[in-house]
Amino acid sequence: MTVTKAKIAENINKKVGLTLKESLQLSDEIIEIMRSALEKGENVKVSGFGSFVLRDKGRRIGRNPKTKVEIEIPPRRVVVFHPSQVWRREINKK
C-alpha cells in the first residue's frame, strides 16, 4: 500500500477535524516548507520521524552495462532520508 497526499489529507481530516480541502492545503503547505528548506540547502529534521539531509555527489564515470561505453556523470545534489533512532527501534520490533 502506498500513502498518498490525498490519504494524508484524509487522515488529517479524521483526526483533527479540518475539512478535506483544509487538510489538503495543510499537507501541501508542510511539503512546501520542507521543499523550500531543502532547496535553500537546509536540512529538515522531524523529531520522532527522521531527517532529510542534502548530500553532494561528485563527478564520476559510469558505464552502460549493455555497451560497456563509459560516460561522465556530472556532480549533483541528492536528498537522503535518515529515520530517527526512536522510529528505527519501532520498525525493527516488528
C-alpha positions, -999 to +999 in steps of 0.1 A: +000+000+000+012+035-008+004+065+013-005+094-010-010+131-003-048+125-005-046+098+021-026+121+044-052+148+040-080+123+047-062+112+079-058+148+090-095+154+083-104+124+105-080+131+134-080+169+136-115+177+122-105+200+094-124+199+061-108+178+033-099+209+014-082+225+045-065+192+053-051+190+017-039+227+020-022+219+053-004+189+039+006+209+008+019+237+030+040+213+051+055+197+020+063+232+005+080+243+037+102+212+036+109+215-001+118+252+003+142+245+031+159+217+012+162+240-019+180+266+003+205+239+014+190+234+049+184+200+064+149+191+076+145+173+110+112+160+122+116+147+158+105+111+162+104+106+124+138+114+109+159+139+089+161+148+053+197+157+045+213+171+014+243+153+000+267+164-027+277+137-051+308+143-071+315+138-107+321+101-116+325+078-145+296+055-152+293+026-177+265+014-198+262-023-188+250-033-223+275-015-245+303-010-219+306+026-231+319+049-203+302+083-197+309+111-173+281+116-147+281+152-136+281+163-099+247+167-083+228+171-050+206+144-037+182+142-007+188+114+017+164+103+045+177+091+079+150+077+102+152+087+138+166+062+164+131+060+181+114+052+148+142+028+138+137+008+170+099+007+165+104-006+129+128-033+140+105-046+167+080-058+141 
